[in-house]
Amino acid sequence: MDQVIAALKRKDAEERIPVLRLELDYELATLYDALQANDYAQICKSKELLKKLGREMLLLEA
C-alpha cells in the first residue's frame, strides 16, 4: 500500500518510465549472460532486481 501511495505522489512518473524500461532491458541482458555462464549468484540477484523493477513499472503505469 505504501508503494501505491508513493507512486501516486511521484510527479515525475512519466519521466521515470523510460528510464525504468532501460533498467529492465539492461537487467534482462545481465540475467541472460548469467544464465549462459551458469552464474547462480548473479541469476538470483538479477531475478530479485527484475521483480522489484517489474513491481515499480506496474505501479507507475497503473
Residue, then its C-alpha position, 0 to 999 in steps of 0.5 A: m500500500d505504501q508503494v501505491i501511495a508513493a507512486l501516486k505522489r511521484k510527479d515525475a512518473e512519466e519521466r521515470i518510465p523510460v528510464l525504468r524500461l532501460e533498467l529492465d532491458y539492461e537487467l534482462a541482458t545481465l540475467y541472460d549472460a548469467l544464465q549462459a555462464n551458469d552464474y547462480a549468484q548473479i541469476c538470483k540477484s538479477k531475478e530479485l532486481l527484475k521483480k522489484l523493477g517489474r513491481e515499480m513499472l506496474l505501479l507507475e503505469a497503473 
